Amino acid sequence: MFQYIEKLGATTIYYLRDIGRMGLFLLQSFAGVFSHPFRFRETIRQIKEIGSSSLGLIAFTGAFTGMVLGLQGYYTLSKFGSEGALGSAVALSLIRELGPVLTALMVVGRAGSAMCAEIGIMRNSEQLDALECMAIDPFRYLITPKFLATLISVPILTQFFNLIGIAGGYLAGVVLLGVNPGAYTSGIEQSVVNLDINLGIVKSFVFALLIVWICAGRGYFVHLIRGAGFGAEGVSRVTTQAVVYSSISVLLWDYLITAVML
Amino acid sequence: MSRPIIEFIDVVKAFGTQRILDHVSVGFPEGKTTVIAGGSGQGKSVSLKLILGLIKPESGQILIEGQDIASMKRRQLNTIRTNFGVLFQGSALLDSITVFENVALPLRERRSLSRQEVHRRVEEMLDQFDLSGHGEKYPAQLSGGMKKRVGLSRALMLQPKIMLFDEPTTGLDPEISMEIYRLFFKTQKKFGYTSIIVSHDIPKVFNLADQVIILKDGKMIVFDSPEEIQFSVNPEIQSFVETTMGQVYISQDIEKLS
């Protein structure tokens, strides 16, 4: 009986500590922006790494998502004789929902996992300890540029995804299935309002924060995560964990933000 | 012995229920070499991390030049840390930047120097450690011995008062180990730093020591000279001497090293 209580207590303390650590990690990451000297070049390099290098993947995903929406939307709307509403259906689905969520999931898979593994390996090979011993703040030097780069890149990638997706919907709906092009574009113009765009932007910022916080944080604390193991195996387990947690958080917060902003 | 530059006062460090250091009080004399020895899991690396402020003790004080680092904020700690140079077990070179950038890192981050001056000092340091021409290589392209030399040159870049060596010769073949010890002698003579060496490489490493600390069951047993260990009446120390040093203490390597 007492064993169970002890285990429960130990687990509770572990998770409370973990939450506290992650909370402080977030604060220190933002505080790094104000530490001197700010690493501008490294931030630009990270934007290239997280943002520019993901453009191809985002374009590919966006194009096919838009094309599928075009196809599915056409067959559903044609049952009610409302093919003209295809443009607004594709645009609203992408801008409000699919654009931010799918972009975030792609960034988790491509950049988030790499970020977690890189920081985890640096922790295991004492590179982070070496920085601290040289009196170099690892947040300013390493974490903050990744935070800023992700916060800048993900919203831009999301808008890029939306544009390509709408074009994909046009290709499938107008070029392949013969929907009136004027109806497609004017449908978008008439149905998309500022609230839809704002909702998409807010979501993409929140998702970016969740991705970089969870992925960088898990990597940074790889040595403190219970049951992760040690060495390469520990890093691989924590990376998997970071990808799963980030993806779940994105979906959970997607619902919460939609519920609040609608 | 000269006055201690580092002091542990009644330090307790535990991980879970296991006490690694149990009310330890010890001083590390300035300008001298202290070797910390002991079996695996006895707290050798933990002692180094405590000195560096990477971990905090449960209780007690750790004084660096009279200032207690156990209760310091990060900013104060960073000021103290500029006095330290550390050679890590695995060298801990940043693997995404070149050898040159690794060695230049402390200068770029902690000193306001012109680009030309940084370049001059780094080239000079690389030359001292026979690393000229390797500046553009990445750590993954270097041998174990070269990584140690890069690590040592990076650690010495800010001319530290205290050098900490965590298993400096682990994983190196005997010839490279001797080279590292030679570099140790050369650089200590030049820079005059206080050094603390954690090592399994016994008895070789004892030849470098002015003071030896043996960690056993959470306690630090201090010997003012390596010779003193041989004549200890403590049965645990006798057993340690027999298992690690054999019957003969004086190594032929002394002459080579000195």
Interface residues (C-beta under 8 A of the other chain):
Chain A: E118 M122 S125 E126 Q127 D129 A130 L131 E132 C133 M134 A135 I136 D137 Y141
Chain B: K49 L52 L54 R74 N78 T79 R81 T82 F84 V86 F88 Q89 G90 A92 L93 L94 D95 S96 L105 P106 E109 R110 R154
